[in-house]
Structure formats: C-alpha cells, structure tokens
Amino acid sequence: MARVWFDPVAAMGVRDDIDPAAVVSDDDEGVVIELMVHNRDGFRSWVLSFLDRAEVLGPPELRSEMVAWLERLGGAS
C-alpha cells in the first residue's frame, strides 16, 4: 500500500482520477492518497509524470526504492 502526496495543483486532476475512498487527507496543502501497488515500474512512471508535484511518502521501502532509482538515473553515488 503506497501513500503519495500531491501538491494543490496536481491534486485537482488526481481527485478526478481516483476512488474517493483512497483519499487519506485533502486540504490546502494538497491531497494524500493510499493505493495498492501491483506494478512498481508502472507506479514509478505514474508518480514521475507529476514531476515535483508528487512525493511518495511511504512505505519506507517503496520511498527508498524510488529515491535510489532517481539517484541512479541522475548519476549520484
């Protein structure tokens, strides 16, 4: 189960595309949703489509996996 935050701009579109039951919080700071991840590559692509308007909050291993992938892509050590 992934938890993802979207800033207020991205949240406008996300709200229209997800089941309202997936919403954990929704306020002036954006929206946080939880969803089951079955395909990590697809999930990563979906989150990255929001650029810096989305952040994987958890679980820690999924967030770490995303950070490691981005670091490899950017050539970080």
N, CA, C and O atoms as a Tinker XYZ file with bonds, in Angstrom:
   308  protein
     1  N      0.856000   -1.169000    0.000000    73     2
     2  CA     0.000000    0.000000    0.000000    64     1     3
     3  C      0.899000    1.228000    0.000000    63     2     4     5
     4  O      1.682000    1.426000    0.929000    81     3
     5  N      0.793000    2.041000   -1.023000    73     3     6
     6  CA     1.610000    3.252000   -1.134000    64     5     7
     7  C      0.823000    4.456000   -0.657000    63     6     8     9
     8  O     -0.395000    4.528000   -0.816000    81     7
     9  N      1.535000    5.391000   -0.076000    73     7    10
    10  CA     0.950000    6.669000    0.330000    64     9    11
    11  C      1.688000    7.750000   -0.456000    63    10    12    13
    12  O      2.914000    7.843000   -0.406000    81    11
    13  N      0.923000    8.565000   -1.181000    73    11    14
    14  CA     1.510000    9.580000   -2.059000    64    13    15
    15  C      0.840000   10.922000   -1.808000    63    14    16    17
    16  O     -0.383000   11.016000   -1.708000    81    15
    17  N      1.665000   11.956000   -1.708000    73    15    18
    18  CA     1.185000   13.337000   -1.571000    64    17    19
    19  C      1.263000   14.015000   -2.922000    63    18    20    21
    20  O      2.212000   13.809000   -3.678000    81    19
    21  N      0.250000   14.834000   -3.225000    73    19    22
    22  CA     0.219000   15.660000   -4.429000    64    21    23
    23  C     -0.018000   17.100000   -4.017000    63    22    24    25
    24  O     -0.867000   17.380000   -3.170000    81    23
    25  N      0.735000   18.018000   -4.620000    73    23    26
    26  CA     0.543000   19.429000   -4.289000    64    25    27
    27  C     -0.832000   19.880000   -4.781000    63    26    28    29
    28  O     -1.489000   19.153000   -5.526000    81    27
    29  N     -1.275000   21.075000   -4.371000    73    27    30
    30  CA    -2.626000   21.520000   -4.722000    64    29    31
    31  C     -2.910000   21.555000   -6.221000    63    30    32    33
    32  O     -4.038000   21.281000   -6.634000    81    31
    33  N     -1.921000   21.883000   -7.042000    73    31    34
    34  CA    -2.143000   21.937000   -8.492000    64    33    35
    35  C     -2.390000   20.531000   -9.039000    63    34    36    37
    36  O     -3.364000   20.312000   -9.758000    81    35
    37  N     -1.520000   19.581000   -8.705000    73    35    38
    38  CA    -1.688000   18.204000   -9.174000    64    37    39
    39  C     -2.925000   17.559000   -8.563000    63    38    40    41
    40  O     -3.579000   16.727000   -9.191000    81    39
    41  N     -3.235000   17.948000   -7.343000    73    39    42
    42  CA    -4.372000   17.358000   -6.630000    64    41    43
    43  C     -5.679000   17.548000   -7.382000    63    42    44    45
    44  O     -6.563000   16.695000   -7.314000    81    43
    45  N     -5.808000   18.656000   -8.097000    73    43    46
    46  CA    -7.044000   18.913000   -8.839000    64    45    47
    47  C     -7.340000   17.779000   -9.817000    63    46    48    49
    48  O     -8.479000   17.319000   -9.903000    81    47
    49  N     -6.336000   17.330000  -10.548000    73    47    50
    50  CA    -6.527000   16.242000  -11.503000    64    49    51
    51  C     -6.592000   14.879000  -10.841000    63    50    52    53
    52  O     -7.354000   14.011000  -11.267000    81    51
    53  N     -5.799000   14.692000   -9.807000    73    51    54
    54  CA    -5.753000   13.401000   -9.123000    64    53    55
    55  C     -7.109000   13.078000   -8.517000    63    54    56    57
    56  O     -7.574000   11.941000   -8.606000    81    55
    57  N     -7.737000   14.053000   -7.911000    73    55    58
    58  CA    -9.055000   13.832000   -7.293000    64    57    59
    59  C    -10.055000   13.265000   -8.294000    63    58    60    61
    60  O    -10.901000   12.445000   -7.935000    81    59
    61  N     -9.960000   13.700000   -9.547000    73    59    62
    62  CA   -10.890000   13.245000  -10.580000    64    61    63
    63  C    -10.603000   11.823000  -11.049000    63    62    64    65
    64  O    -11.488000   11.156000  -11.585000    81    63
    65  N     -9.371000   11.355000  -10.851000    73    63    66
    66  CA    -8.947000   10.066000  -11.397000    64    65    67
    67  C     -8.908000    8.922000  -10.395000    63    66    68    69
    68  O     -8.663000    7.780000  -10.783000    81    67
    69  N     -9.139000    9.192000   -9.136000    73    67    70
    70  CA    -9.029000    8.131000   -8.133000    64    69    71
    71  C    -10.346000    7.907000   -7.416000    63    70    72    73
    72  O    -11.241000    8.752000   -7.430000    81    71
    73  N    -10.437000    6.773000   -6.803000    73    71    74
    74  CA   -11.590000    6.446000   -5.963000    64    73    75
    75  C    -11.524000    7.339000   -4.725000    63    74    76    77
    76  O    -10.489000    7.386000   -4.061000    81    75
    77  N    -12.598000    8.041000   -4.403000    73    75    78
    78  CA   -12.583000    8.906000   -3.214000    64    77    79
    79  C    -12.198000    8.165000   -1.930000    63    78    80    81
    80  O    -11.713000    8.785000   -0.983000    81    79
    81  N    -12.406000    6.868000   -1.889000    73    79    82
    82  CA   -12.037000    6.087000   -0.704000    64    81    83
    83  C    -10.518000    6.028000   -0.516000    63    82    84    85
    84  O    -10.044000    5.701000    0.572000    81    83
    85  N     -9.753000    6.342000   -1.564000    73    83    86
    86  CA    -8.293000    6.309000   -1.476000    64    85    87
    87  C     -7.717000    7.552000   -0.819000    63    86    88    89
    88  O     -6.535000    7.579000   -0.476000    81    87
    89  N     -8.534000    8.577000   -0.639000    73    87    90
    90  CA    -8.059000    9.844000   -0.081000    64    89    91
    91  C     -7.873000    9.722000    1.429000    63    90    92    93
    92  O     -8.804000    9.385000    2.159000    81    91
    93  N     -6.655000   10.003000    1.878000    73    91    94
    94  CA    -6.318000    9.973000    3.298000    64    93    95
    95  C     -6.500000   11.358000    3.905000    63    94    96    97
    96  O     -7.028000   11.498000    5.008000    81    95
    97  N     -6.062000   12.373000    3.180000    73    95    98
    98  CA    -6.252000   13.749000    3.628000    64    97    99
    99  C     -6.350000   14.643000    2.399000    63    98   100   101
   100  O     -5.787000   14.346000    1.346000    81    99
   101  N     -7.072000   15.736000    2.558000    73    99   102
   102  CA    -7.294000   16.662000    1.454000    64   101   103
   103  C     -7.506000   18.041000    2.062000    63   102   104   105
   104  O     -8.521000   18.304000    2.708000    81   103
   105  N     -6.519000   18.925000    1.841000    73   103   106
   106  CA    -6.602000   20.267000    2.414000    64   105   107
   107  C     -5.860000   21.254000    1.530000    63   106   108   109
   108  O     -5.535000   20.938000    0.385000    81   107
   109  N     -5.589000   22.436000    2.042000    73   107   110
   110  CA    -4.912000   23.477000    1.270000    64   109   111
   111  C     -3.487000   23.094000    0.874000    63   110   112   113
   112  O     -2.926000   23.669000   -0.059000    81   111
   113  N     -2.904000   22.130000    1.574000    73   111   114
   114  CA    -1.534000   21.688000    1.291000    64   113   115
   115  C     -1.474000   20.631000    0.192000    63   114   116   117
   116  O     -0.387000   20.269000   -0.257000    81   115
   117  N     -2.619000   20.138000   -0.240000    73   115   118
   118  CA    -2.666000   19.114000   -1.272000    64   117   119
   119  C     -3.488000   17.929000   -0.823000    63   118   120   121
   120  O     -4.269000   18.019000    0.124000    81   119
   121  N     -3.308000   16.825000   -1.508000    73   119   122
   122  CA    -4.055000   15.609000   -1.202000    64   121   123
   123  C     -3.078000   14.458000   -0.991000    63   122   124   125
   124  O     -2.069000   14.353000   -1.688000    81   123
   125  N     -3.386000   13.600000   -0.029000    73   123   126
   126  CA    -2.616000   12.382000    0.220000    64   125   127
   127  C     -3.545000   11.213000   -0.054000    63   126   128   129
   128  O     -4.668000   11.162000    0.448000    81   127
   129  N     -3.057000   10.269000   -0.863000    73   127   130
   130  CA    -3.852000    9.091000   -1.184000    64   129   131
   131  C     -3.084000    7.833000   -0.821000    63   130   132   133
   132  O     -1.859000    7.843000   -0.700000    81   131
   133  N     -3.823000    6.760000   -0.651000    73   131   134
   134  CA    -3.229000    5.435000   -0.476000    64   133   135
   135  C     -3.768000    4.539000   -1.577000    63   134   136   137
   136  O     -4.966000    4.531000   -1.859000    81   135
   137  N     -2.872000    3.787000   -2.192000    73   135   138
   138  CA    -3.285000    2.856000   -3.215000    64   137   139
   139  C     -2.383000    1.634000   -3.208000    63   138   140   141
   140  O     -1.210000    1.698000   -2.839000    81   139
   141  N     -2.967000    0.524000   -3.625000    73   139   142
   142  CA    -2.224000   -0.726000   -3.714000    64   141   143
   143  C     -1.342000   -0.684000   -4.953000    63   142   144   145
   144  O     -1.805000   -0.333000   -6.038000    81   143
   145  N     -0.088000   -1.037000   -4.795000    73   143   146
   146  CA     0.858000   -1.057000   -5.909000    64   145   147
   147  C      1.118000   -2.509000   -6.294000    63   146   148   149
   148  O      1.633000   -3.298000   -5.501000    81   147
   149  N      0.752000   -2.840000   -7.521000    73   147   150
   150  CA     0.986000   -4.186000   -8.038000    64   149   151
   151  C      2.134000   -4.196000   -9.042000    63   150   152   153
   152  O      2.787000   -5.221000   -9.239000    81   151
   153  N      2.374000   -3.064000   -9.666000    73   151   154
   154  CA     3.410000   -2.942000  -10.684000    64   153   155
   155  C      4.281000   -1.743000  -10.304000    63   154   156   157
   156  O      3.899000   -0.595000  -10.531000    81   155
   157  N      5.427000   -2.010000   -9.738000    73   155   158
   158  CA     6.281000   -0.915000   -9.239000    64   157   159
   159  C      6.820000   -0.035000  -10.355000    63   158   160   161
   160  O      6.954000    1.175000  -10.173000    81   159
   161  N      7.132000   -0.620000  -11.506000    73   159   162
   162  CA     7.602000    0.199000  -12.625000    64   161   163
   163  C      6.507000    1.145000  -13.095000    63   162   164   165
   164  O      6.766000    2.321000  -13.351000    81   163
   165  N      5.293000    0.639000  -13.208000    73   163   166
   166  CA     4.166000    1.471000  -13.609000    64   165   167
   167  C      3.868000    2.545000  -12.590000    63   166   168   169
   168  O      3.571000    3.686000  -12.944000    81   167
   169  N      3.948000    2.179000  -11.323000    73   167   170
   170  CA     3.730000    3.148000  -10.246000    64   169   171
   171  C      4.767000    4.261000  -10.318000    63   170   172   173
   172  O      4.433000    5.442000  -10.224000    81   171
   173  N      6.014000    3.876000  -10.485000    73   171   174
   174  CA     7.097000    4.871000  -10.560000    64   173   175
   175  C      6.855000    5.820000  -11.732000    63   174   176   177
   176  O      6.999000    7.034000  -11.581000    81   175
   177  N      6.494000    5.288000  -12.888000    73   175   178
   178  CA     6.230000    6.133000  -14.055000    64   177   179
   179  C      5.066000    7.082000  -13.797000    63   178   180   181
   180  O      5.113000    8.257000  -14.162000    81   179
   181  N      4.022000    6.555000  -13.163000    73   179   182
   182  CA     2.857000    7.380000  -12.870000    64   181   183
   183  C      3.217000    8.530000  -11.931000    63   182   184   185
   184  O      2.856000    9.679000  -12.186000    81   183
   185  N      3.925000    8.221000  -10.852000    73   183   186
   186  CA     4.312000    9.273000   -9.899000    64   185   187
   187  C      5.226000   10.291000  -10.576000    63   186   188   189
   188  O      5.063000   11.495000  -10.377000    81   187
   189  N      6.180000    9.823000  -11.368000    73   187   190
   190  CA     7.115000   10.737000  -12.018000    64   189   191
   191  C      6.432000   11.625000  -13.050000    63   190   192   193
   192  O      6.952000   12.689000  -13.387000    81   191
   193  N      5.276000   11.205000  -13.555000    73   191   194
   194  CA     4.555000   12.043000  -14.516000    64   193   195
   195  C      4.098000   13.355000  -13.877000    63   194   196   197
   196  O      3.760000   14.303000  -14.586000    81   195
   197  N      4.084000   13.417000  -12.548000    73   195   198
   198  CA     3.709000   14.638000  -11.834000    64   197   199
   199  C      4.918000   15.501000  -11.483000    63   198   200   201
   200  O      4.782000   16.551000  -10.857000    81   199
   201  N      6.103000   15.048000  -11.894000    73   199   202
   202  CA     7.352000   15.758000  -11.621000    64   201   203
   203  C      7.482000   16.075000  -10.137000    63   202   204   205
   204  O      7.361000   15.178000   -9.302000    81   203
   205  N      7.726000   17.334000   -9.800000    73   203   206
   206  CA     7.932000   17.683000   -8.393000    64   205   207
   207  C      6.624000   18.007000   -7.677000    63   206   208   209
   208  O      6.644000   18.561000   -6.577000    81   207
   209  N      5.515000   17.676000   -8.274000    73   207   210
   210  CA     4.203000   17.927000   -7.668000    64   209   211
   211  C      3.673000   16.718000   -6.911000    63   210   212   213
   212  O      2.547000   16.738000   -6.415000    81   211
   213  N      4.489000   15.653000   -6.818000    73   211   214
   214  CA     4.098000   14.442000   -6.096000    64   213   215
   215  C      5.290000   13.919000   -5.316000    63   214   216   217
   216  O      6.443000   14.112000   -5.701000    81   215
   217  N      4.988000   13.256000   -4.213000    73   215   218
   218  CA     6.046000   12.675000   -3.371000    64   217   219
   219  C      5.535000   11.380000   -2.758000    63   218   220   221
   220  O      4.456000   11.337000   -2.167000    81   219
   221  N      6.327000   10.331000   -2.908000    73   219   222
   222  CA     5.999000    9.055000   -2.268000    64   221   223
   223  C      6.350000    9.202000   -0.794000    63   222   224   225
   224  O      7.507000    9.428000   -0.439000    81   223
   225  N      5.350000    9.071000    0.049000    73   223   226
   226  CA     5.547000    9.214000    1.492000    64   225   227
   227  C      5.855000    7.884000    2.163000    63   226   228   229
   228  O      6.543000    7.852000    3.183000    81   227
   229  N      5.371000    6.822000    1.621000    73   227   230
   230  CA     5.589000    5.523000    2.249000    64   229   231
   231  C      4.940000    4.424000    1.448000    63   230   232   233
   232  O      4.216000    4.679000    0.486000    81   231
   233  N      5.201000    3.219000    1.845000    73   231   234
   234  CA     6.002000    2.816000    2.985000    64   233   235
   235  C      7.487000    3.113000    2.744000    63   234   236   237
   236  O      7.898000    3.358000    1.610000    81   235
   237  N      8.276000    3.088000    3.805000    73   235   238
   238  CA     9.694000    3.467000    3.678000    64   237   239
   239  C     10.447000    2.712000    2.583000    63   238   240   241
   240  O     11.270000    3.309000    1.889000    81   239
   241  N     10.187000    1.423000    2.414000    73   239   242
   242  CA    10.933000    0.671000    1.398000    64   241   243
   243  C     10.568000    1.117000   -0.016000    63   242   244   245
   244  O     11.427000    1.121000   -0.898000    81   243
   245  N      9.321000    1.490000   -0.245000    73   243   246
   246  CA     8.920000    1.976000   -1.568000    64   245   247
   247  C      9.509000    3.355000   -1.822000    63   246   248   249
   248  O      9.962000    3.642000   -2.930000    81   247
   249  N      9.507000    4.199000   -0.819000    73   247   250
   250  CA    10.114000    5.529000   -0.945000    64   249   251
   251  C     11.616000    5.395000   -1.207000    63   250   252   253
   252  O     12.156000    6.073000   -2.082000    81   251
   253  N     12.287000    4.529000   -0.458000    73   251   254
   254  CA    13.731000    4.323000   -0.641000    64   253   255
   255  C     14.038000    3.791000   -2.032000    63   254   256   257
   256  O     15.021000    4.195000   -2.653000    81   255
   257  N     13.207000    2.896000   -2.513000    73   255   258
   258  CA    13.385000    2.351000   -3.858000    64   257   259
   259  C     13.273000    3.468000   -4.904000    63   258   260   261
   260  O     14.055000    3.517000   -5.854000    81   259
   261  N     12.307000    4.352000   -4.724000    73   259   262
   262  CA    12.124000    5.467000   -5.648000    64   261   263
   263  C     13.323000    6.403000   -5.603000    63   262   264   265
   264  O     13.824000    6.818000   -6.649000    81   263
   265  N     13.785000    6.736000   -4.414000    73   263   266
   266  CA    14.935000    7.625000   -4.261000    64   265   267
   267  C     16.180000    6.989000   -4.893000    63   266   268   269
   268  O     16.921000    7.665000   -5.607000    81   267
   269  N     16.411000    5.713000   -4.641000    73   267   270
   270  CA    17.586000    5.027000   -5.203000    64   269   271
   271  C     17.527000    5.026000   -6.728000    63   270   272   273
   272  O     18.545000    5.241000   -7.387000    81   271
   273  N     16.356000    4.787000   -7.286000    73   271   274
   274  CA    16.200000    4.772000   -8.742000    64   273   275
   275  C     16.523000    6.148000   -9.309000    63   274   276   277
   276  O     17.231000    6.252000  -10.310000    81   275
   277  N     16.014000    7.207000   -8.681000    73   275   278
   278  CA    16.280000    8.562000   -9.151000    64   277   279
   279  C     17.766000    8.916000   -9.022000    63   278   280   281
   280  O     18.325000    9.586000   -9.890000    81   279
   281  N     18.394000    8.468000   -7.945000    73   279   282
   282  CA    19.821000    8.732000   -7.785000    64   281   283
   283  C     20.640000    8.023000   -8.857000    63   282   284   285
   284  O     21.589000    8.596000   -9.391000    81   283
   285  N     20.284000    6.789000   -9.173000    73   283   286
   286  CA    20.983000    6.060000  -10.252000    64   285   287
   287  C     20.787000    6.783000  -11.584000    63   286   288   289
   288  O     21.728000    6.919000  -12.367000    81   287
   289  N     19.592000    7.234000  -11.831000    73   287   290
   290  CA    19.270000    7.938000  -13.061000    64   289   291
   291  C     20.071000    9.239000  -13.157000    63   290   292   293
   292  O     20.542000    9.613000  -14.231000    81   291
   293  N     20.214000    9.916000  -12.028000    73   291   294
   294  CA    20.950000   11.184000  -12.002000    64   293   295
   295  C     22.443000   11.019000  -11.872000    63   294   296   297
   296  O     23.174000   12.008000  -11.918000    81   295
   297  N     22.922000    9.790000  -11.710000    73   295   298
   298  CA    24.343000    9.547000  -11.596000    64   297   299
   299  C     24.918000    9.812000  -10.231000    63   298   300   301
   300  O     26.136000    9.913000  -10.080000    81   299
   301  N     24.042000    9.930000   -9.202000    73   299   302
   302  CA    24.529000   10.154000   -7.829000    64   301   303
   303  C     25.113000    8.877000   -7.278000    63   302   304   305
   304  O     24.752000    7.779000   -7.703000    81   303
   305  N     26.007000    9.023000   -6.341000    73   303   306
   306  CA    26.637000    7.855000   -5.720000    64   305   307
   307  C     25.835000    7.386000   -4.535000    63   306   308
   308  O     26.210000    6.411000   -3.883000    81   307
